[in-house]
Amino acid sequence: MNVVIVVEARMKSSRLPGKVLMPIGNKNSLEHIQDRLSQLNDIKFCVATTRHESDDEIEKWANSNRASVYRGSENDVLSRVLEAANHLSADVIVEITGDCPFVDPILVDQFLEILVCNNVDYVSNNIVSTFPDGFDVQVFRVEALEESNVLARSPEEREHVTMHIRQNPQMFKTINVVAPKPYRRPDLSVTLDTIEDLEVLRLIDRHFAGVEIANYMEITDFLLRNPDVARINIGVKRKGYGI
């Protein structure tokens, strides 16, 4: 089984342009993601960005950091992610967005195991969100995304890669992973959408300096012990998937 991590990233952002390359400690968001997921064995890493000239910077970063890069449609993110996966002959895609710098490799590994052991098409923790925002992981079979690519028609379905899969459980076998009770805090956020988020992420990075990989439980515990940090971005309105 050929598993490819596809990180969907672009420089354009309505609230924080260039966010994926902004420093969070001594790394930017893409570097954090790459370093954290390098803990997983025998999995390829690819950044899927657009052909827009502003994303030349992302391609330069990828080339400088030994990361595969695929450039595709600006608005049809579904086709871009699928083409990136097919470019690397993937059987299974792990999709991460470039604004989730503290993605947990333990969750990725668990979700892959759930996908295989249960013989399903799609496993994630965001059909119903219970984890803090920013620990989102989606794992799905390329075969399922190819089928969805034919059937997904609306602009929203093309923009949000797995919306069609998640909205059609009668067609696709899906599993939603729920966070353990102490960590069911979707009100907390470690994603990167705004300048307030950037401040929170930098404080988290500073706290865990010297720790190789802080997992989602340790980071959540830090926010719960430090409500003054969590409050910095608690009021930010998230875009979500529109469903």
C-alpha angles and dihedrals in degrees: 000000000000109000120192126189107218114195111197108212141157137166095233115092129157093218106027115016115204092015097144091063097042114114119258100183108315094335136059123231095268091050091051090051093047093047094047095047093045084079087077116086126234096000122130121226123217133173112214110203136154135269090242112123091238088067093060084095091060091051090050090051092049093049091050093049101046092250124141113241131198123189119203145139119347097215104021097072093165092062092042093055093043093049091048090052093046089048087063095039093245124182093185130029126211103197119201126169117230092240094067102082095163098053108156117237089202090063092047091052092047093048092050090052091049091050093052099038094049096038093228133148101231138021125181145139097231107070080087110011115224102144122080109276109267098044090085116145127178123187121181144153119262089225090061093048091050089055091046090049090062095047104036108096112157122089089241092055091049093048097046102053100211101027092107092050093048093047094051108056089156088068102035131042106234137177126197115205115216121210119246110267098259090052100046092116110133087158089073121078137203095165124113114240105120144023088261089057090050090055092051093048092050091051090050091048091050092050093052096043107142093024109113097214122357108203127222092263093053092047092047090048089053091054092047091051091046107045090167088067094043091051093060093079103013092108097051111120110231123216096217122174099299093244 
